[in-house]
Amino acid sequence: MSENARRKPPYEPTEIEVVRQAAWVERGDYSAPAPPPDGEHGVYVKSSSPFTSGNLHMGHVRDYTIGDAYARFQRARGRSVLMGFGFDAFGLPAELAAIERQVPAAEWVVQSGERMLGQMQRLGYSFDYDRVFYSSEEGQYRWSQWLFLTLYDMGLIYLDDTTVDWCDTCQTTLATIQVEEGGTCWRCHNEVRLIRRPTWFLKITPYLEENDANMAKLEQQPWDELALATQRFILGRSDGVEIDLEGPAGPLTAFTPHADAAGLATFVLLSPRHSGIDSWIADERVREELDQLRSGGWERSARDAKEVPTIDTGLSIGGPDGKELPVLISPLVDARFGPTAALGIPAVDEADRDVAERFPGRIEAGEIYEEGEAPSAQVAGAREAKRYRANDFSISRQRSWGTPIPIVHCPEHGPVPVGEADLPVVLPRDLVATGEGNPLAERSDFVDTVCPKCGTPAKRETDTLDCHFDALFLWVPATVPPEDRATRMFTHPESRKWLPAERQVAGGDSGNFVFDQRIVTKALRDHGELDYLVDGEPFAGVLFHEMVIADGRKMSKHLGNVVDPDELVGQFGADTVRVAVLWAASPAKTLNWSDAAIRFANKFLRSFWTYAHDRFVELEGAKHDPAKAAETEKQREKLRGWCENGLARVADDTADLQMHKSIRNLTRLFERIQQFEKQLKKRGQLDRVDAEALVVAILLLAQALQPFAPHAAEQILIDSGRFTSDDLPGVWPDAASLPVAGDDALSGVAS
């Protein structure tokens, strides 16, 4: 083999990536660093917690590549970085997969998790794999149960009746996604009906106003517009006025967003969940209609004012102008303003107009005005007010694969909390779900117990917590050393160094998770565990990215357009996949996957690899002529300027998580470096000073490429002979190291 062939290795990503990943493990690159000293705060990058579905999809790849690039960038800048990761392992997806395979869900979760972790490691993601956790581990869901009891003691969890889908054939409740179009069971295809049953709720209303008030602060922090928009949408704030009314059923405060038109109201609409609803039940007919409305139908009907169930109470209340306003009941109020009472103003509000048209003999629609044309009709005594659409939500499910709710039902004392010393209430790990009934309810070894209060025979709660509840604190465990999680999950001193997380990176559909995580953070701040998070915010910055699609449609096996990350890595290498998914679109845009992204990334990496190794060899044979070197000093100054400008742009874009811009600026810098060489070669062979400047520029580019294509970039640096594996990962590149003037330029090296 010739010397040049030895020094100019071909780009073989599979071989390179295996070697580099082994080196990272040996160096301890993945391990969480010691927390920074007092007065400093570490960089905690929180990526989304996936379901244990068995395989990563391209949405996961987009998510984790953005987060990993940011983590590697901050490490290169000398900051302490923690890449946290855990699986959202409970819930319906894992249970359905286990039912299909007729294995215990616990077994399926472990198999899936191991496969997905292997995929992540092959893609070079620098998670601390020793800190990986599963929400279905007993040591983990013990803290879900602790959180339940804590919030219960704070009055933020309560038991109430609600509507659920029920299949008589399968004798089980169903999750919404298990009800097929037309209202039939996904399993037996028989009709599903709605029944009422006791359900546990999380009360979020006490913290809605603070979540709202904090939006102004988040707008000044690195929260992207999509993340901010989802929080505003979920909050559902409406500004307007409220008016006190008097009627036969007592006083009533009604809200309207139309402050200038409040005097034009022709009816009042009550939420079925209004705290004073019982006062407005005039007769048994109204009671029966309200019970029927609460029992269902609304959940499956179109959320259009013309179709939403609406009940006439038969009663009226004195309006602001003295006229009697009919009082109706409809969940349309909840969908707009939450569980309140609202003035119906058909003159200016289309939804109110639709309601009025359904009661022509009862409600006067009045004259209709276009926006901005209605006469002023303000009401004296009206107070400025706001309402929130966000409201309490159910957290219990009639499924077997979930965190057991730590409640015992005693015949004498009713629901009794399990003592903290008796946690966790253990879910039988050998449980095999069948899709019929509730397997937990059939396990006497689980159900039969004694009342914690009186010691008499009692029954455990057989509903389990929705996996959404487990997710309320999934941003905490990675900040706690695994050996301390059993006793100090929410009070470990290391967490103070990592929280709030500097960046949360997740899909655009994660808004509800983040909103409720913000609620629970405030509750735990008030309870004392997270009192150092004064604003009650778990994330200093949030990036929500859009989904990955193919052929203009969402990826699905049914459509045959699923892209397998494993196949791409096997064919092109992890670095190509990483660069492709970052380059293809900004995080705020849907990524319509195509082969063009892979072709671009592969061509760029192969070209840079070959170019770098060729220039390393050419430098060895370059001669130095001081006079000739002096003539090209301005070109070297220009090259340094290009490097300074390019690296600064890459740094700014990466800090903002705009990785598509970072890749574009790296490719532009590569073009500039090649342009420098072409201009000088027109004069003949490069002087050694110019060749040295060229190599240094290449190494600067390789250092800046490390967060995005870490395997190839690091191998290029090592192959230059100026770095060893122990030197890396290095610091963020500094263009000042590029040689410009005089014979001293020959001593210039990248470091």
C-alpha positions in Angstrom: 0.0 0.0 0.0 1.4 3.4 -0.9 1.9 6.2 1.6 -0.8 8.3 0.0 -3.3 5.4 0.1 -2.5 4.9 3.7 -3.0 8.5 4.6 -6.1 9.0 2.4 -8.6 6.5 3.9 -11.9 6.1 2.1 -15.0 7.4 3.9 -16.5 4.2 5.4 -19.1 5.5 7.9 -20.1 2.1 9.4 -16.5 1.4 10.4 -15.7 5.0 11.6 -18.9 5.2 13.7 -18.3 2.0 15.6 -14.8 3.1 16.5 -15.8 6.6 17.5 -18.7 5.4 19.6 -16.5 3.0 21.5 -14.0 5.8 22.1 -16.8 8.0 23.6 -17.8 5.2 26.0 -14.2 4.7 27.0 -13.6 8.5 27.5 -16.9 8.8 29.5 -18.3 11.4 27.1 -21.9 10.2 27.8 -21.6 10.3 31.6 -23.2 13.2 33.4 -20.5 15.5 34.6 -20.2 16.6 38.2 -22.6 19.4 38.8 -21.1 22.9 38.2 -19.8 24.8 41.2 -21.9 27.2 43.3 -22.9 30.2 41.3 -23.1 28.3 38.0 -25.9 26.4 36.4 -25.5 23.4 34.2 -27.0 22.8 30.8 -29.8 20.2 31.1 -31.2 19.2 27.7 -34.5 17.4 28.1 -35.6 15.5 25.1 -39.1 14.0 24.8 -39.8 10.7 26.5 -41.1 8.2 23.9 -43.5 5.3 24.3 -41.8 2.0 24.3 -43.1 1.2 20.8 -40.3 -1.0 19.7 -38.7 1.2 17.1 -37.6 4.8 16.6 -39.4 6.7 13.9 -38.1 9.7 12.0 -39.9 12.1 14.3 -37.8 10.7 17.1 -34.7 11.1 15.0 -35.5 14.7 14.4 -36.2 15.3 18.0 -33.0 13.7 19.4 -30.7 15.0 16.7 -31.6 18.6 17.5 -31.1 18.0 21.2 -27.9 16.1 20.8 -26.4 18.8 18.5 -27.2 21.4 21.1 -25.7 19.4 23.9 -22.5 18.7 22.0 -22.2 22.4 21.0 -22.5 23.5 24.6 -19.9 20.9 25.7 -17.6 22.3 23.1 -18.0 25.7 24.7 -16.9 24.3 28.0 -20.2 24.1 29.8 -21.4 21.2 32.0 -24.0 19.3 30.0 -26.6 16.7 31.1 -28.5 14.9 28.3 -31.5 13.3 30.1 -33.7 10.5 28.7 -36.4 8.2 29.9 -39.2 6.1 28.5 -42.9 6.8 29.0 -43.5 3.1 29.3 -47.0 2.8 30.8 -50.2 3.3 28.9 -52.3 2.1 26.1 -49.7 1.7 23.3 -47.6 -0.8 25.3 -50.7 -2.6 26.6 -52.1 -3.1 23.0 -48.8 -4.3 21.8 -48.6 -6.8 24.6 -52.2 -8.0 24.0 -51.3 -8.6 20.3 -48.3 -10.7 21.3 -50.0 -12.3 24.4 -47.0 -11.5 26.6 -46.8 -9.5 29.9 -46.6 -5.8 29.1 -43.6 -5.5 31.4 -41.7 -8.0 29.1 -42.7 -6.1 25.9 -41.5 -2.8 27.5 -38.1 -4.1 28.3 -37.6 -5.6 24.8 -38.8 -2.4 23.1 -36.6 -0.2 25.3 -33.5 -2.2 24.7 -34.0 -2.1 20.9 -34.7 1.7 20.9 -31.7 2.4 23.1 -29.5 0.5 20.6 -30.8 2.6 17.8 -30.0 5.8 19.7 -26.5 4.6 20.4 -26.0 3.8 16.7 -27.1 7.3 15.9 -24.5 8.7 18.3 -26.8 10.4 20.7 -24.9 11.5 23.8 -27.5 10.6 26.5 -26.2 9.5 29.8 -27.3 5.9 29.3 -26.6 5.1 32.9 -29.4 7.5 33.9 -32.0 6.1 31.5 -35.3 5.2 33.3 -38.6 3.6 32.5 -41.8 5.1 34.0 -43.0 1.5 34.6 -40.2 0.6 37.0 -41.3 0.2 40.6 -38.8 2.7 41.8 -40.1 5.2 39.3 -43.8 4.9 39.6 -43.4 4.9 43.4 -42.9 8.6 42.9 -46.0 8.9 40.6 -47.9 7.5 43.6 -46.1 9.9 45.9 -47.1 12.8 43.7 -50.7 11.6 43.6 -50.9 11.5 47.4 -49.1 14.9 47.7 -51.5 16.6 45.2 -54.4 14.8 46.9 -53.4 16.3 50.3 -53.2 19.7 48.6 -56.8 19.3 47.4 -55.6 19.1 43.7 -56.9 15.6 43.1 -60.5 14.6 43.6 -62.9 11.8 42.8 -66.0 12.6 40.7 -68.4 11.0 38.3 -67.7 11.3 34.6 -68.6 9.7 31.3 -66.6 6.8 29.8 -67.0 4.6 26.7 -68.2 1.1 27.6 -68.4 -2.1 25.6 -71.0 -4.5 26.9 -69.6 -7.4 24.8 -66.0 -7.1 26.1 -67.2 -5.9 29.5 -64.6 -3.1 29.6 -64.2 0.6 29.3 -62.3 1.9 26.2 -59.9 4.7 25.6 -61.1 7.2 23.0 -58.8 5.9 20.3 -60.3 2.4 20.8 -63.8 3.7 19.7 -64.0 3.3 15.9 -65.8 5.8 13.7 -69.5 5.1 14.1 -69.2 4.4 17.8 -68.1 0.7 17.7 -65.5 -1.2 19.7 -62.1 -1.6 18.1 -62.0 -5.3 19.2 -65.5 -6.8 18.7 -66.9 -4.1 16.5 -70.1 -4.0 18.5 -71.8 -0.8 19.7 -70.2 1.2 22.4 -72.3 3.2 24.9 -71.5 5.9 27.4 -71.8 5.3 31.1 -71.0 7.3 34.2 -68.5 6.1 36.7 -66.3 7.5 39.4 -63.1 9.0 38.0 -60.1 10.7 39.5 -59.4 14.3 38.3 -56.4 16.6 38.5 -57.4 20.1 39.5 -55.4 22.7 37.6 -57.6 25.8 37.9 -55.7 27.2 41.0 -52.6 27.7 38.8 -54.1 28.8 35.5 -53.7 32.5 36.2 -50.1 32.1 37.1 -49.4 30.0 34.0 -51.0 32.9 32.1 -49.0 35.6 33.9 -45.8 33.8 33.3 -46.3 33.9 29.5 -44.8 37.4 29.4 -41.6 36.0 31.0 -41.5 33.0 28.7 -41.7 35.3 25.6 -38.4 36.9 26.8 -36.8 33.5 27.1 -35.7 31.0 24.4 -39.2 29.6 23.9 -40.0 29.3 20.2 -43.2 30.7 18.8 -44.8 27.2 18.3 -44.2 26.3 21.9 -45.6 29.7 23.1 -48.6 29.3 20.8 -49.5 25.9 22.2 -49.5 27.2 25.7 -51.7 30.1 24.8 -54.1 27.8 22.9 -54.4 25.3 25.8 -54.9 28.0 28.3 -57.7 29.4 26.1 -57.8 32.8 27.7 -60.7 35.1 26.8 -60.8 38.8 28.0 -64.0 40.6 28.5 -66.4 41.7 31.3 -68.6 40.0 33.8 -72.0 41.2 35.0 -74.0 40.3 38.1 -77.5 39.3 37.4 -80.5 38.5 39.6 -83.1 35.8 38.9 -85.6 33.4 40.5 -82.8 30.9 41.1 -80.6 33.4 42.8 -77.7 35.6 41.7 -75.6 34.7 38.7 -72.4 36.2 37.3 -72.2 36.0 33.5 -69.2 36.6 31.3 -68.9 37.9 27.7 -65.8 38.7 25.5 -67.9 41.5 23.8 -67.6 44.2 26.4 -69.0 46.9 24.1 -72.1 44.8 23.2 -73.0 43.3 26.6 -76.3 45.3 26.6 -77.4 43.5 23.5 -77.6 40.1 25.2 -80.8 38.1 24.6 -80.0 34.9 26.6 -77.7 33.3 29.1 -75.8 30.1 28.6 -74.7 27.9 31.5 -72.0 25.3 31.5 -73.2 21.8 32.6 -70.3 22.0 35.1 -71.3 25.4 36.5 -71.0 25.3 40.3 -74.6 26.6 40.7 -76.2 24.5 38.0 -78.6 22.7 40.4 -80.4 26.0 41.1 -81.5 26.2 37.5 -83.1 22.8 37.2 -86.8 23.8 37.0 -88.4 20.4 36.6 -87.7 16.7 36.1 -87.6 17.1 32.4 -84.6 19.4 32.6 -82.9 17.1 35.1 -83.3 14.1 32.7 -82.0 16.1 29.7 -79.0 17.3 31.8 -78.3 13.8 32.9 -78.5 12.6 29.3 -76.2 15.4 28.2 -73.7 14.6 30.9 -73.8 10.9 30.0 -72.5 11.3 26.5 -73.2 12.1 22.9 -71.5 15.5 23.2 -68.0 13.8 23.1 -68.8 12.3 19.7 -70.8 15.1 18.1 -69.3 17.9 16.0 -68.2 20.9 18.1 -70.5 23.2 16.1 -72.9 25.5 17.9 -75.7 24.2 15.6 -75.2 20.6 16.8 -73.9 20.9 20.4 -76.6 19.7 22.8 -78.4 22.7 24.4 -81.1 22.5 27.1 -83.7 25.2 27.8 -84.2 25.4 31.6 -87.5 27.1 31.2 -86.3 29.9 33.5 -85.2 33.4 32.8 -83.1 36.0 34.6 -83.2 39.8 34.6 -80.8 41.2 32.0 -78.7 44.3 32.3 -81.4 46.4 30.5 -84.2 44.9 32.5 -85.4 42.4 29.9 -85.8 38.8 30.9 -83.1 36.6 29.4 -83.8 32.9 28.9 -81.3 30.6 30.7 -80.0 27.6 28.7 -77.4 24.9 29.4 -74.8 23.8 27.0 -71.2 22.5 27.0 -70.6 25.0 24.2 -69.7 27.3 27.1 -67.0 24.9 28.3 -65.5 24.7 24.8 -65.1 28.5 24.7 -64.8 29.9 28.3 -64.6 26.9 30.7 -67.3 26.0 33.4 -68.9 29.4 33.7 -72.0 31.3 32.6 -71.9 33.4 29.4 -74.1 36.1 27.9 -75.6 35.1 24.6 -75.3 38.0 22.1 -76.5 36.9 18.7 -76.1 40.4 17.3 -72.3 40.2 17.3 -71.4 36.5 17.9 -71.9 33.8 15.3 -72.0 30.9 17.8 -74.6 32.7 19.9 -76.6 33.3 16.7 -76.6 29.6 15.9 -77.9 28.8 19.4 -80.6 31.5 19.1 -81.9 30.2 15.8 -82.6 26.8 17.5 -85.0 28.5 19.9 -87.0 30.9 17.7 -90.0 31.2 20.0 -87.8 31.6 23.1 -84.9 33.8 22.1 -84.9 37.0 20.1 -82.0 37.0 17.7 -82.4 40.8 17.1 -80.5 42.8 14.5 -77.3 41.3 13.2 -74.2 43.5 12.9 -70.9 43.1 11.1 -67.8 43.3 13.1 -67.2 46.8 14.3 -70.6 48.1 13.2 -72.7 47.3 16.4 -73.8 50.4 18.4 -72.1 50.8 21.8 -74.0 48.9 24.4 -71.8 48.8 27.4 -73.3 47.9 30.8 -72.8 50.1 33.9 -71.2 48.1 36.6 -69.6 45.6 34.3 -66.2 44.5 35.6 -63.1 43.6 33.5 -62.7 39.8 33.7 -61.1 36.9 32.0 -61.9 33.2 31.6 -59.8 30.2 30.8 -60.9 27.2 28.6 -58.3 24.9 30.3 -59.8 22.9 33.1 -59.5 19.9 35.4 -59.0 16.6 33.6 -59.4 12.9 34.3 -56.2 11.0 35.3 -57.6 7.5 35.9 -58.0 4.8 33.3 -59.6 1.4 33.4 -56.5 -0.3 32.0 -54.2 -2.8 33.6 -50.8 -1.4 32.4 -50.4 1.7 34.5 -49.4 3.1 37.8 -51.7 1.7 40.5 -53.6 4.5 42.2 -52.6 4.4 45.9 -56.2 4.4 47.3 -58.0 1.8 49.3 -61.8 1.8 49.3 -63.1 1.0 52.8 -66.8 0.1 53.4 -66.9 2.5 56.4 -64.4 5.3 55.5 -64.7 5.4 51.7 -61.5 6.2 49.7 -58.5 6.2 52.0 -55.0 7.1 50.8 -52.2 4.5 51.2 -49.5 5.6 53.6 -46.2 6.9 52.1 -44.3 4.2 54.0 -46.3 1.5 52.1 -45.4 2.8 48.6 -45.1 1.5 46.0 -48.4 -0.2 45.6 -46.9 -2.8 43.2 -48.4 -3.7 39.9 -48.2 -7.5 39.2 -45.5 -7.8 36.6 -46.8 -11.1 35.4 -50.1 -9.6 34.4 -51.2 -10.6 30.9 -53.9 -8.2 29.5 -56.5 -9.7 27.2 -58.5 -6.7 26.3 -61.5 -8.0 28.2 -62.5 -6.6 31.5 -60.0 -5.3 34.0 -57.4 -8.0 34.9 -56.4 -6.1 38.0 -59.9 -6.5 39.4 -59.7 -10.2 39.0 -56.4 -10.5 41.0 -57.3 -11.1 44.6 -53.7 -10.9 45.6 -53.8 -7.3 44.4 -57.3 -6.2 45.2 -57.9 -7.7 48.7 -56.2 -5.6 51.4 -57.1 -3.8 54.7 -58.1 -0.2 55.3 -55.1 1.9 56.3 -57.3 3.8 58.7 -59.2 1.1 60.5 -57.6 -2.2 59.6 -60.8 -3.8 58.4 -61.0 -5.7 55.0 -61.1 -3.4 52.1 -60.5 -3.2 48.3 -57.7 -1.5 46.4 -58.6 1.0 43.6 -58.3 -1.0 40.4 -58.2 2.0 38.0 -54.7 2.9 37.1 -53.2 6.4 36.4 -53.1 7.6 32.9 -49.6 7.7 31.6 -50.0 11.5 31.2 -49.9 11.7 35.0 -46.5 9.8 35.0 -45.2 12.4 32.5 -46.0 15.2 34.9 -42.5 14.8 36.4 -40.5 12.9 33.8 -38.2 15.9 33.5 -36.9 15.3 37.0 -35.4 11.8 37.2 -32.4 12.4 34.9 -31.2 15.2 37.3 -30.9 12.7 40.2 -28.1 10.1 40.4 -29.8 6.6 40.0 -28.6 5.4 43.3 -30.4 8.3 45.1 -33.7 8.2 43.3 -35.3 5.8 45.8 -35.2 8.4 48.6 -34.5 11.8 47.1 -36.3 12.2 43.8 -37.6 15.7 44.4 -35.1 17.0 47.0 -31.7 16.0 45.6 -29.2 18.9 45.8 -27.9 18.0 42.3 -31.3 18.9 40.8 -30.8 22.5 41.8 -27.8 22.7 39.5 -29.7 21.4 36.4 -33.2 22.8 36.9 -34.9 24.5 35.3 -33.8 22.6 32.1 -32.0 24.9 29.7 -33.8 23.3 26.8 -36.8 21.1 26.3 -36.9 19.7 22.7 -40.1 17.9 21.7 -42.7 17.4 19.0 -45.3 20.1 18.3 -48.0 17.8 19.9 -46.4 18.0 23.3 -48.1 21.2 24.4 -50.5 19.5 26.8 -47.6 17.7 28.5 -45.6 20.9 29.0 -48.6 22.9 30.1 -49.5 20.4 32.9 -45.8 20.0 33.8 -45.7 23.7 34.4 -48.8 23.4 36.6 -47.3 20.6 38.7 -44.0 22.4 39.1 -45.9 25.3 40.7 -47.7 22.9 43.0 -44.4 21.3 44.2 -42.9 24.7 44.6 -45.7 25.6 46.9 -45.4 22.3 48.7 -41.7 23.0 49.3 -39.8 20.4 47.2 -39.1 22.7 44.3 -39.1 26.0 46.2 -35.9 27.0 44.3 -37.9 27.2 41.1 -39.4 30.5 42.2 -41.4 31.1 38.9 -42.6 27.5 39.0 -41.3 26.9 35.5 -39.5 23.6 34.7 -38.0 24.7 31.4 -36.0 27.9 30.7 -36.3 27.3 27.0 -38.6 25.1 24.8 -38.4 24.1 21.2 -41.3 22.4 19.5 -40.6 20.9 16.1 -43.2 19.9 13.5 -43.7 16.3 12.4 -41.8 14.3 9.7 -44.0 13.3 6.8 -43.4 11.5 3.5 -45.0 12.1 0.1 -47.0 14.9 1.7 -48.7 12.6 4.1 -48.1 11.4 7.7 -45.9 8.3 7.7 -47.8 5.1 8.3 -47.4 1.4 7.6 -50.8 1.4 5.9 -49.7 4.0 3.4 -46.4 2.3 2.8 -44.4 5.5 3.3 -42.6 4.7 6.6 -38.9 5.5 6.5 -36.8 3.1 8.7 -33.9 4.9 10.4 -32.0 1.6 10.8 -32.0 1.1 7.1 -30.8 4.6 6.4 -28.0 4.3 9.0 -27.0 0.9 7.6 -26.8 2.3 4.1 -25.4 5.8 4.6 -24.2 6.1 8.2 -25.5 7.9 11.2 -23.8 11.2 10.4 -25.5 11.4 7.0 -28.9 10.8 8.6 -28.2 13.4 11.3 -27.1 16.1 8.8 -30.0 15.2 6.5 -32.7 15.6 9.1 -31.3 18.9 10.4 -30.7 20.4 6.9 -34.1 19.4 5.4 -36.3 22.0 7.2 -36.4 24.4 10.1 -37.9 23.0 13.3 -41.0 25.2 12.8 -41.8 23.6 9.5 -43.1 20.1 8.7 -40.3 18.0 7.3 -41.4 16.3 4.1 -38.8 13.6 3.9 -37.2 12.8 0.6 -34.1 11.2 -0.8 -32.8 14.7 -1.7 -31.9 15.3 2.0 -29.9 12.1 2.2 -28.2 12.7 -1.1 -27.2 16.2 0.0 -25.9 15.2 3.4 -24.0 12.2 2.0 -22.4 14.2 -0.8 -21.3 16.9 1.6 -19.7 14.6 4.2 -18.0 12.5 1.5 -16.7 15.6 -0.2 -15.4 17.2 3.0 -13.8 13.9 4.1 -11.9 13.4 0.8 -11.0 17.1 0.6 -9.6 17.2 4.1 -7.5 14.0 3.8 -6.1 15.2 0.4 -5.0 18.5 1.9 -3.4 16.8 4.9 -1.2 14.8 2.5 -0.4 17.8 0.2 0.7 19.9 3.2 3.6 17.5 3.8 5.1 18.2 0.4 4.5 21.9 0.3 7.6 24.2 0.1 8.0 27.6 1.7 9.0 30.8 -0.1 8.9 33.9 2.2 8.5 36.2 -0.8 5.7 34.2 -2.3 4.0 33.9 1.1 4.0 37.6 1.6 2.2 38.1 -1.7 -0.8 36.0 -0.5 -1.2 37.5 2.9 -4.3 39.3 2.0 -5.9 36.1 0.8 -5.1 34.5 4.1 -6.6 37.4 5.9 -9.7 37.0 3.8 -9.9 33.3 4.7 -9.6 34.1 8.4 -12.4 36.6 8.0 -14.6 34.0 6.2 -13.9 31.6 9.0 -14.6 34.1 11.8 -17.9 35.1 10.1 -18.9 31.6 9.3 -18.1 30.1 12.7 -19.9 33.0 14.5 -23.1 32.4 12.4 -22.9 28.7 13.1 -22.6 29.4 16.8 -25.5 31.8 16.9 -27.8 29.5 14.9 -26.9 26.5 17.0 -27.5 28.4 20.2 -31.0 29.2 18.9 -31.5 25.5 17.8 -31.9 26.6 14.2 -29.7 23.7 13.1 -30.8 23.9 9.4 -29.1 27.3 9.3 -26.0 25.9 11.0 -25.7 23.2 8.3 -26.1 25.7 5.6 -23.4 28.0 7.0 -21.1 25.1 7.4 -21.5 24.1 3.8 -21.0 27.8 2.7 -17.8 27.9 4.8 -16.6 24.7 3.0 -17.2 26.4 -0.3 -15.2 29.5 0.8 -12.3 27.3 1.9 -12.3 25.6 -1.5 -12.6 29.1 -3.2 -9.4 30.2 -1.3 -7.5 27.2 -2.6 -8.7 27.7 -6.2 -7.7 31.4 -6.2 -4.2 30.6 -5.0 -3.6 27.6 -7.3 -4.1 29.8 -10.3 -0.7 31.2 -9.3 0.8 27.7 -9.1 1.6 25.4 -6.3 0.5 26.6 -2.8 3.1 28.0 -0.5 3.5 26.0 2.7 2.1 29.0 4.6 -1.0 28.9 2.4 -1.3 25.1 2.7 -1.0 25.4 6.5 -3.8 28.1 6.5 -5.9 25.8 4.3 -5.5 22.8 6.7 -6.2 25.0 9.8 -9.4 26.2 8.1 -10.4 22.6 7.4 -9.8 21.7 11.0 -11.8 24.7 12.2 -14.6 23.5 10.0 -14.3 20.0 11.3 -14.5 21.2 14.9 -17.6 23.2 14.1 -19.1 20.1 12.4 -18.7 17.9 15.5 -22.2 18.6 17.0 -23.9 17.6 13.8 -21.7 14.8 12.3 -19.6 13.9 15.3 -18.2 10.6 14.0 -16.7 11.9 10.7 -15.7 15.2 12.1 -13.8 13.7 15.0 -12.1 11.2 12.8 -11.0 13.9 10.5 -9.4 15.8 13.4 -7.6 12.7 14.5 -6.4 11.8 11.0 -4.9 15.3 10.7 -2.2 14.1 13.3 -2.8 17.2 15.4 -5.3 15.7 17.8 -5.5 12.4 19.7 -8.7 10.8 20.8 -8.0 12.0 24.4 -7.9 15.6 23.1 -11.5 15.4 22.0 -14.2 16.7 22.3 -12.3 19.9 22.0 -13.3 23.5 22.5 -15.4 25.5 20.0 -13.1 26.6 17.2 -11.4 30.0 17.2 -10.5 31.5 13.8 -7.7 33.4 15.4 -5.6 30.2 15.2 -5.6 30.5 11.4 -2.1 31.7 10.3 -1.9 34.9 8.3 1.4 36.8 8.3 5.1 36.1 8.1 7.2 33.0 8.8 5.4 32.8 12.2 2.4 31.5 10.3 4.1 28.1 10.0 3.7 27.6 13.7 -0.1 28.0 13.4 -2.1 24.9 14.5 -5.7 24.3 15.4 -6.2 23.6 19.0 
